[in-house]
């Protein structure tokens, strides 16, 4: 086989059929979306509820007729089938051998297992819950087409905050297309930077109708969303798994409409109360400070400021008086000491000796004081107590002591 020697299309089709024949019987699960009868042959469409995947199923054996209760659109089934390839038109179908409807007990058990799995992964943890914005600029709403849930959310939100803006996505909220449409709407709204919170709303229903909101694909999509998500399924008895994954759960769409926006009137009342309390607190503080200022101004030191100066002036005068007294006493003592020192100096001075009649004789030529007559020259100078004499030496006589 090559470009120069290709297989005919019939050969390719037959080889595909042969390969599928070797696959044998398989068990698969899905949701019935369409049932049609043509004689004794029944044609069904089996769809994966979590993805856009479907396949044609053909029943030649009466397996559909044997189902009790009878199959209906949306039923969850497990089938045993053989893949068949039609050579003429190149189509694939499953030839059913056995059909088992998934009962309520089995569904609940599966949901419980899924709930434990997601909880173990931390998808229910409180720390990963994102807070709702206080005053969202724009809100995304995913809900059924022209549903009461949509009207409840819009009515209650706009009654509380008339200026609120909604971006609504109307999708299937039950049946085989619900999961894919809700997920697609969620991804679209989550990518919009103006959307600050997303509400997924449905007005309750039977357990089977609410199965899409316990689908693993949808729950993981909500957990991965960057925008906070509010679950408002409105079914109290059986809580969908979406309620555990969402950032906030509303018991009804009405409650969701009240939760995602603040009550403008209530906020205005609260603002008025806060403003009044602030004004009262400010007035009380001003009055208290005014009283404190008046009391301070009434104190003598501020009522008559010169009092403080007078007290300080008196203290300065006392210090000056003490300083003068100490200085006078110090000067008096110093004068006495000086007088005593002067008397001592006078008593030790040569002048006092001269005053007693003694004289100081010096050699006129050398100026030296003479202590010995032999040292005298021809002329001497005699210093008396008052004045001095110059004399000539006529005769020098030495005396023995």
C-alpha positions as CSV (number, residue, x, y, z in Angstrom):
1,X,0.0,0.0,0.0
2,X,1.4,3.4,-1.1
3,X,0.4,6.5,-3.0
4,X,1.1,4.6,-6.2
5,X,-0.8,1.5,-5.0
6,X,-3.6,2.7,-2.7
7,X,-6.3,0.6,-1.2
8,X,-9.8,1.0,-2.6
9,X,-12.3,2.6,-0.2
10,X,-14.2,-0.7,0.1
11,X,-11.0,-2.4,1.3
12,X,-10.4,0.4,3.9
13,X,-14.0,0.2,5.1
14,X,-13.9,-3.6,5.3
15,X,-10.6,-3.5,7.3
16,X,-12.2,-1.1,9.8
17,X,-15.1,-3.4,10.1
18,X,-12.8,-6.4,10.7
19,X,-10.9,-4.5,13.3
20,X,-14.0,-3.5,15.2
21,X,-15.3,-7.0,15.0
22,X,-12.3,-8.2,17.0
23,X,-13.2,-5.7,19.7
24,X,-16.0,-8.0,20.9
25,X,-18.8,-6.9,23.2
26,X,-18.3,-4.0,25.6
27,X,-20.1,-2.5,28.5
28,X,-20.7,1.2,28.4
29,X,-22.8,3.8,30.3
30,X,-24.6,6.8,29.1
31,X,-27.9,8.7,28.9
32,X,-30.7,8.0,26.5
33,X,-31.5,11.2,24.4
34,X,-33.7,9.8,21.7
35,X,-35.8,6.7,21.2
36,X,-37.5,5.7,17.9
37,X,-39.3,2.5,16.9
38,X,-39.3,1.2,13.4
39,X,-41.2,-2.1,13.5
40,X,-39.5,-4.4,15.9
41,X,-36.3,-2.5,15.6
42,X,-35.6,0.3,18.1
43,X,-33.1,3.1,17.5
44,X,-31.6,5.0,20.4
45,X,-29.0,7.7,20.8
46,X,-26.7,7.2,23.8
47,X,-24.9,10.3,25.0
48,X,-22.1,10.9,27.5
49,X,-23.7,13.4,30.0
50,X,-20.3,14.9,30.7
51,X,-19.1,15.5,27.1
52,X,-20.3,16.2,23.6
53,X,-20.1,12.6,22.7
54,X,-23.0,10.4,21.4
55,X,-23.4,7.2,19.5
56,X,-26.2,5.5,17.7
57,X,-27.5,2.3,19.3
58,X,-29.6,-0.3,17.5
59,X,-31.8,-3.0,19.3
60,X,-32.8,-6.0,17.2
61,X,-33.2,-8.3,20.2
62,X,-36.0,-6.7,22.2
63,X,-33.8,-5.5,25.0
64,X,-35.5,-2.1,25.1
65,X,-39.0,-3.8,25.3
66,X,-37.8,-5.9,28.2
67,X,-36.9,-2.8,30.4
68,X,-39.1,-2.3,33.4
69,X,-39.9,0.5,33.9
70,X,-39.9,1.5,30.2
71,X,-37.0,3.6,28.9
72,X,-37.6,7.3,28.5
73,X,-35.5,10.2,27.4
74,X,-32.9,11.2,29.9
75,X,-32.7,7.7,31.5
76,X,-29.3,6.6,32.7
77,X,-28.4,3.1,31.4
78,X,-25.6,0.6,31.2
79,X,-25.6,-1.5,28.0
80,X,-23.8,-4.5,26.7
81,X,-23.3,-4.1,23.0
82,X,-21.2,-5.0,19.9
83,X,-19.7,-2.3,17.7
84,X,-20.9,-2.6,14.1
85,X,-19.4,-0.9,11.1
86,X,-21.6,-0.3,8.0
87,X,-19.4,-0.6,5.0
88,X,-21.7,1.1,2.6
89,X,-22.0,4.5,4.3
90,X,-19.1,4.3,6.7
91,X,-21.1,4.6,9.9
92,X,-20.6,3.1,13.3
93,X,-23.3,1.9,15.7
94,X,-23.7,-0.2,18.8
95,X,-25.9,-3.3,18.5
96,X,-27.3,-3.8,21.9
97,X,-27.5,-7.2,23.6
98,X,-28.6,-6.1,27.1
99,X,-29.8,-2.9,28.8
100,X,-29.8,-2.2,32.5
101,X,-31.3,1.0,33.9
102,X,-29.2,2.6,36.6
103,X,-31.5,2.6,39.7
104,X,-31.8,5.3,42.3
105,X,-29.8,3.4,44.9
106,X,-26.9,2.9,42.5
107,X,-27.0,6.6,41.6
108,X,-26.9,7.6,45.2
109,X,-24.0,5.3,45.8
110,X,-22.1,6.7,42.9
111,X,-22.8,10.3,44.0
112,X,-21.5,9.4,47.5
113,X,-18.3,7.9,46.1
114,X,-17.8,11.0,43.9
115,X,-18.5,13.3,46.9
116,X,-15.8,11.5,49.0
117,X,-13.3,11.7,46.1
118,X,-13.8,15.4,45.6
119,X,-13.7,16.1,49.3
120,X,-10.4,14.1,49.6
121,X,-9.0,16.4,46.8
122,X,-9.9,19.5,48.9
123,X,-12.6,20.8,46.6
124,X,-14.9,21.3,49.5
125,X,-12.3,23.0,51.8
126,X,-13.4,26.2,53.3
127,X,-10.0,27.9,52.8
128,X,-10.4,27.6,49.0
129,X,-13.8,29.4,49.0
130,X,-13.6,32.8,47.4
131,X,-15.4,35.7,49.2
132,X,-18.4,37.3,47.3
133,X,-17.8,40.9,46.3
134,X,-19.7,43.5,48.4
135,X,-21.0,45.6,45.5
136,X,-20.5,43.6,42.2
137,X,-20.4,45.7,39.1
138,X,-21.8,42.9,36.9
139,X,-23.2,39.5,37.7
140,X,-23.3,36.4,35.5
141,X,-26.5,34.3,35.7
142,X,-26.7,30.7,34.4
143,X,-30.2,29.4,34.4
144,X,-33.0,27.7,32.5
145,X,-34.7,29.3,29.5
146,X,-37.5,31.7,30.7
147,X,-37.4,29.9,34.0
148,X,-38.9,31.0,37.3
149,X,-35.4,30.7,38.8
150,X,-34.2,33.4,36.5
151,X,-37.1,35.7,37.3
152,X,-36.6,35.2,41.1
153,X,-32.9,36.1,40.9
154,X,-33.4,39.1,38.8
155,X,-36.5,40.4,40.7
156,X,-34.9,40.1,44.2
157,X,-31.5,41.5,43.1
158,X,-33.0,44.5,41.4
159,X,-35.4,45.2,44.2
160,X,-32.4,45.5,46.5
161,X,-30.1,47.3,44.1
162,X,-31.8,48.7,41.0
163,X,-28.6,49.6,39.2
164,X,-27.3,46.0,39.2
165,X,-26.4,44.6,35.8
166,X,-26.8,40.9,34.8
167,X,-25.2,38.9,32.0
168,X,-27.7,36.0,31.6
169,X,-26.9,32.7,29.9
170,X,-30.0,30.6,29.3
171,X,-29.1,26.9,29.1
172,X,-30.6,23.4,29.6
173,X,-30.7,22.7,33.3
174,X,-31.7,19.1,33.0
175,X,-31.3,16.3,30.5
176,X,-28.4,15.1,28.5
177,X,-27.3,18.6,27.3
178,X,-27.3,20.3,30.7
179,X,-23.7,19.6,31.8
180,X,-22.1,20.7,28.6
181,X,-24.2,23.8,28.2
182,X,-23.8,24.9,31.9
183,X,-20.0,24.3,31.7
184,X,-19.7,26.2,28.4
185,X,-21.7,29.2,29.9
186,X,-19.5,29.0,33.1
187,X,-16.3,29.1,31.1
188,X,-17.5,32.0,29.0
189,X,-18.6,34.1,31.9
190,X,-15.5,33.3,33.9
191,X,-13.4,34.7,31.1
192,X,-15.3,38.0,31.1
193,X,-13.2,40.4,33.3
194,X,-16.3,42.5,34.1
195,X,-18.2,39.6,35.7
196,X,-17.5,39.6,39.5
197,X,-19.7,36.8,40.6
198,X,-21.6,33.9,38.8
199,X,-24.9,32.5,39.9
200,X,-26.0,29.0,38.8
201,X,-29.7,28.8,39.4
202,X,-32.5,26.2,39.1
203,X,-35.8,26.0,40.9
204,X,-35.5,22.5,42.4
205,X,-36.8,19.3,40.8
206,X,-36.6,15.6,41.3
207,X,-33.4,13.8,42.2
208,X,-33.0,12.6,38.6
209,X,-33.6,16.1,37.2
210,X,-30.8,17.5,39.4
211,X,-28.2,14.9,38.4
212,X,-26.3,17.3,36.1
213,X,-25.5,19.5,39.1
214,X,-23.7,16.5,40.8
215,X,-21.7,15.8,37.6
216,X,-18.0,15.5,38.2
217,X,-17.1,17.6,35.1
218,X,-19.4,20.5,36.2
219,X,-18.1,20.3,39.8
220,X,-14.5,20.5,38.6
221,X,-15.2,23.4,36.3
222,X,-16.8,25.3,39.1
223,X,-13.7,24.6,41.4
224,X,-11.4,25.8,38.6
225,X,-13.3,29.1,38.0
226,X,-11.5,32.3,39.0
227,X,-14.8,34.1,39.6
228,X,-16.8,33.3,42.8
229,X,-19.7,31.0,42.1
230,X,-23.0,30.8,43.9
231,X,-25.0,27.6,43.7
232,X,-28.8,28.2,43.8
233,X,-30.3,24.9,42.9
234,X,-33.2,25.2,45.3
235,X,-33.5,21.6,46.4
236,X,-33.3,21.1,50.2
237,X,-33.9,17.3,50.7
238,X,-31.0,16.1,48.4
239,X,-28.1,18.6,48.2
240,X,-26.3,18.4,44.8
241,X,-22.6,18.1,44.9
242,X,-22.3,21.5,43.2
243,X,-23.5,23.1,46.5
244,X,-20.3,21.7,48.3
245,X,-17.9,22.9,45.6
246,X,-19.4,26.4,45.0
247,X,-18.0,29.3,46.9
248,X,-21.5,30.0,48.5
249,X,-24.7,28.0,48.6
250,X,-28.1,29.6,48.4
251,X,-31.1,27.5,49.4
252,X,-33.3,29.0,46.6
253,X,-32.8,31.4,43.7
254,X,-34.6,34.0,45.7
255,X,-32.0,33.8,48.4
256,X,-29.2,34.0,45.8
257,X,-30.8,37.2,44.4
258,X,-30.7,38.7,47.9
259,X,-27.2,37.5,48.7
260,X,-25.2,38.6,45.7
261,X,-26.1,42.3,46.1
262,X,-26.5,44.5,49.1
263,X,-29.8,46.1,50.0
264,X,-29.5,49.7,48.9
265,X,-32.2,50.9,51.4
266,X,-30.7,49.0,54.3
267,X,-27.2,50.2,53.4
268,X,-28.5,53.8,53.2
269,X,-30.1,53.4,56.7
270,X,-26.9,52.0,58.1
271,X,-25.0,54.8,56.5
272,X,-27.4,57.4,58.0
273,X,-27.1,55.7,61.5
274,X,-23.3,55.7,61.2
275,X,-23.2,59.3,60.1
276,X,-25.4,60.3,63.1
277,X,-23.2,58.3,65.5
278,X,-20.1,59.9,64.0
279,X,-21.6,63.4,64.3
280,X,-22.7,62.7,68.0
281,X,-19.2,61.4,68.8
282,X,-17.5,64.4,67.2
283,X,-19.8,66.8,69.0
284,X,-19.2,65.0,72.3
285,X,-15.4,65.1,71.7
286,X,-15.6,68.8,70.9
287,X,-17.6,69.6,74.0
288,X,-15.1,67.6,76.1
289,X,-12.1,69.4,74.6
290,X,-13.8,72.8,75.0
291,X,-14.5,72.1,78.7
292,X,-10.9,70.9,79.2
293,X,-9.6,74.1,77.5
294,X,-11.9,76.3,79.6
295,X,-10.8,74.6,82.7
296,X,-7.2,75.1,81.7
297,X,-7.7,78.7,80.9
298,X,-9.4,79.2,84.3
299,X,-6.3,78.1,86.2
300,X,-4.4,81.0,87.9
301,X,-1.3,80.5,85.9
302,X,-3.2,81.2,82.7
303,X,-5.8,83.6,84.1
304,X,-3.0,85.9,85.4
305,X,0.2,84.8,83.7
306,X,2.3,87.5,85.6
307,X,1.8,85.4,88.7
308,X,4.3,82.9,87.4
309,X,6.7,85.7,86.6
310,X,6.3,87.3,90.0
311,X,7.1,84.0,91.7
312,X,10.1,83.6,89.5
313,X,11.2,87.3,90.1
314,X,11.0,86.8,93.9
315,X,13.1,83.7,93.6
316,X,15.6,85.6,91.5
317,X,15.7,88.4,94.0
318,X,16.3,85.9,96.8
319,X,19.1,84.4,94.9
320,X,20.6,87.8,94.2
321,X,20.4,88.8,97.8
322,X,22.0,85.6,98.9
323,X,24.7,86.0,96.3
324,X,25.4,89.6,97.5
325,X,25.5,88.5,101.1
326,X,27.9,85.7,100.3
327,X,30.0,88.0,98.1
328,X,30.2,90.6,100.9
329,X,31.1,88.0,103.4
330,X,33.7,86.6,101.1
331,X,35.2,90.1,100.3
332,X,35.3,90.9,104.0
333,X,37.2,87.7,104.8
334,X,39.5,88.3,101.9
335,X,40.1,91.9,103.1
336,X,41.0,90.6,106.6
337,X,43.3,88.0,105.1
338,X,45.0,90.7,103.0
339,X,45.5,93.0,106.0
340,X,47.1,90.2,108.0
341,X,49.3,89.3,105.0
342,X,50.3,93.0,104.7
343,X,51.2,93.1,108.4
344,X,53.3,90.0,108.1
345,X,55.0,91.3,105.0
346,X,55.7,94.6,106.7
347,X,57.1,92.8,109.7
348,X,59.4,90.8,107.5
349,X,60.3,93.8,105.3
350,X,63.8,95.5,105.5
351,X,62.0,98.8,105.8
352,X,60.8,97.8,109.3
353,X,64.4,97.3,110.3
354,X,65.3,100.6,108.9
355,X,62.4,102.2,110.8
356,X,64.0,100.9,114.0
357,X,67.2,103.0,113.3
358,X,69.3,100.6,111.3
359,X,70.9,101.5,107.9
360,X,72.0,99.6,104.9
361,X,75.5,100.4,103.6
362,X,76.5,99.6,100.1
363,X,79.7,100.1,98.2
364,X,79.3,103.1,95.9
365,X,81.4,101.6,93.2
366,X,80.1,98.0,93.2
367,X,76.7,98.6,94.7
368,X,77.2,95.5,97.0
369,X,75.8,95.5,100.5
370,X,78.7,95.8,102.9
371,X,78.8,93.4,105.8
372,X,82.5,93.7,106.6
373,X,84.4,96.9,107.0
374,X,87.3,95.5,105.1
375,X,85.1,95.3,102.0
376,X,84.5,99.0,102.0
377,X,86.0,101.1,99.2
378,X,86.7,104.8,99.3
379,X,83.0,105.8,99.1
380,X,79.9,104.3,100.5
381,X,76.2,104.9,100.4
382,X,74.1,104.6,103.5
383,X,70.3,104.0,103.1
384,X,68.2,105.1,106.1
385,X,64.6,104.7,106.9
386,X,64.0,107.9,105.1
387,X,66.5,108.9,102.4
388,X,70.1,107.9,101.9
389,X,73.6,109.4,102.5
390,X,76.8,109.2,100.5
391,X,80.0,109.3,102.5
392,X,83.7,108.9,102.1
393,X,85.5,106.3,104.1
394,X,88.2,107.9,106.3
395,X,89.1,104.9,108.3
396,X,88.0,101.2,108.4
397,X,88.3,99.3,111.6
398,X,87.6,95.6,111.9
399,X,86.2,94.3,115.2
400,X,86.3,90.8,116.4
401,X,82.9,89.3,117.3
